[in-house]
Amino acid sequence: MSLELAYTLLGDRDKPMLVMSSALGASRAMWAAQEPLSAHFCLLLYDYRGLGASPAPPGPYSVEDLGNDVVALIDGLGVASVAFCGVSLGGMVGLWVAAHHPARVTRLVAMGALSRPQPASRYTERAAAVRAAGIEPLAAGVAARWFTERFVAEHPATIRGYAAQLVGMSAEGYASCCEAVAACDLRTDIHRIDARTLIIAGAEDPFVPAASAVMFSASFRDASVAVVADAAHLVNVEQPGIVNRLVLEHLTEDDGGTP
């Protein structure tokens, strides 16, 4: 059952819509560095059920639930088709939407995402820990692992901000989203994706190694891969200039220029 999600629109509604789907444990604020893309697209930034400012219904959740939520949001905005860009869990949601609603997704960008995150126990154990003791004991460590050691050392305020973002979320909502990742298995869905896809990997991502991302890209009908140096899991935050360029080029190639 879908529900009303908290969202923000940036850019002219007459421009093509680009959905930005966030990482597990991050709100739509994680896309601040992608705001320049609003010169070319109408950006739809939103929070998952259970995270950020969206409601947190009882769990567990599934990637299908999260995908149906965003499709309902797009429907509510009266938009027939969108480009979709997601990081981590957001990439998996984008893959699900592109596979199950192919007419709705024109182009797809997935960063730090795989069809079946492993080990699943990493996420079920985190869900159990959060239900037992809350998010706060885990927040600082989780936030730091999203970035390279260099970035953590040079941007302590940013890391504290992401940790605070986690602490402010619903513990049950976060745990339920962890369970969605643990249960995710899109391996049989990938061949159904018609949208031209760009896989972006951080060269130092501990969760989705670059080699795994390259192998993953070979599963698609039409996909390319870009490995970004000096970046870990939240590659769009660490290397926004490179990521923004890659996304813009991918979404506008063969279209006679930018929208």
N, C-alpha and C positions, 0 to 999 in steps of 0.2 A: 504494500500500500504506500503510495507516494504521499508526500507532505510538502508544505510550503517551506522553501529554503530561503535563508538570508542571502541576498545577492547585491552586487553593484554593477552598473553599466558605465563604461567609460568610452567616450567617442560618439560619433554621429550614428544614430540609429539607421541612417540610410546606407551606411557602409556594411560590407559583409560581416557577419558575426563570428567572433572567435571565442570559444568557450575555454576558460582557463581553470583546470581542475587540480586541486592542491594535493600536497603530500599528506600521508597519515600523520595527524597531530599538528598540522599547520592550518591556519585560517587563510582566507582569501587575501590577507595582508601580505602573504609571501610573494605576491606578484607585483609588488610596488615598482621594482626595477624594469618591469615589462610595460609600464604605462606608455612609453614612447610608441608602442605598437598601435595605440589608439589613434594615431594619425592616419592609419591605413585600415583599421578594423573597428567595429564596435565590440569592445571587450566585455564578456560576461564573466565576472568573477563571483564565485559562490562558495558557501560553506556546506560541507556534507551534513546530513543528519547526525546529530550527536557531537558535532564539533563547531567551534566558533560560535556564531550567533544563531545558528539553526536549532530547531527543537531536537530533543534527545529522547525519542520513543524507546521503549524497552527493547533490548537486543535479544539474541544476536542479530547482526546485520549480514548481508551478503553483497558481493559486488553487483549482483543483479538488482538488489534493492537500490543501491546507490546510483546505478545506471538509469533505472526507471525514474528515480527522483529528478535527475537532470533532464531527461527527456520530457517529463511533465513540466519542468520549469521552462524549457524551450517552447513547448506547446503553448504555455500560458502567455508567453511573450509574442505569440503569433508568428514564429519564425519556422520556415519549412526545413532549412538545412543550415549547417554550421561547419566551420572548421573547428577542430578539437585539439587542445594542447594540454597534456597532463604530466605531472611529475609523480613518480612512485605510485601510490594508490591511485592518483589521478590518471596516470598512464594506463593502469589496468581498467579503470572505469571507461576511459576512452576506447580501449580495445573492445570492451564488451558492447558499448553502444554502436561502434562501427560494425561489429559482427552481427548484431541482432536488429539493428535499425540502419541498414546500409544506405538507404536513401537520405538519411538525415545528416550524414557526415561526408563532407566533400574532400577534405584532407585531414590527416592525422599526424600529430607529433607526440611521441611517447618518450619521456626522459626517465632514466633510472627505473625502468619497468620491465618485467618479464611476465610470461603467461602463467607461470606457476612459481611464486616465491618460495625459496627453500632456505633453511628448514622451517616447516610450518610451526614447529614447536617454539621457535623464537617468539612468535606472535601469540600463541595460546598461553605461553608462560607469562608474557608481559600482561596479557589481559587478566590473568589470575592475580598477578602481583598488584595491579592497579585496583582491582576489586577488593583486595585484602588490605591495602595500605594507602590507597590514593595515588595520584599522579606525582605528587611533589618529590618523593624519594628517587624517582626515575628521571625527572625532567631534565636536569642539567646534563646527565650522561647521554640521554637520547639526542638532545639538541646538538651537543658537541660532535656526535658521530655522523651528523649530516654533512660536516664540512672537513676540509683538509686541516691538518695540524697548523699549517701556516696561517690559514684564515682564522682559526680559533684564537691563535696568539695575537694576531693583528687587529681583530674585531671583537674584543670581549663584550662590548655593549650589545652587539648583534646577537651573540650567543645567549646572553642573559635575556634578551627580548624574546627569543624563541622559547627559552625555558619558561618564561613567565606566561607566554601564550599557552603552553601546554598545561601549566598549573591552573590556569583560568578555565579550562574546559571541563565538561562533564566527565567524571570518571567512568560512569557506565557507558556513555556515548563513545569515549575513546576506546574502552575495552571492547565494545561491540564492533568498532571499526577494525581493531586488531584481529578479531575473529573473522571479519570479512576477508582480510588479507590471507589469514591462515587457510581458509577454505577455498581460496581462489584457484581455479584450474581452467585456463582458457586455451589449453593446447589444441583442443578440437575445434575451437572457434576461429583460429587465426586464418585458416584457408578461406573463410567466408568474408574476409575483409576486402572490399573493393577499393577503398580509399587509398590513394597514394600516401605512403607512410614514411616518416622520418624518425629514426631511432637515435636519440642523443644520449651519450654515456659520459659520465665524468671519469677521467682516467684513473682517479684514485677513489672511486666509489667502493666502499667495503661491502655493500649490500648487493650491487649488480656490477660485477667486474666487467671491464671493457670487453674482454674476450667473450664473455657470455652474451653481451649485447650484440656483438658482431655475429655470433652464431644464431642468435634469436632473429636477427634481421633476415636471415636466409629462409625463414619459415613463411614469409609473406609473398603474395603475388607480385607486389610492387613496393619495395622498400629500399631505402638507403640508410646508411649509418654514419654518424659523425661522433668521434671521440674527442672530447674537449680536455685539454691539458690543464693542470692546476685547478682541478675541481673534483668534488666528491659527489654526494648524493643530491644535494640541492644545487645542481649545476647552474640553474637560472639565477640563483642568488650570488654565487661566487663569480660567475663569468657572464654577467648580463649582456654586455656588448656583443660578445660572440654568439650567445644564444639568441638574442633578438635578431641578429643578422641571419642566422641559420633558419629561424622560424619564418622570417619575412621572405627569404629566398624560396623556401620550400612551398609556402602558401601562394606565391605569386608566379612561380616559374610556368612558362608556357601560356601565360595569361596576357601577354602583351604588356607587361609592366605591372606596377603596383596598382591596387584598386583605387 
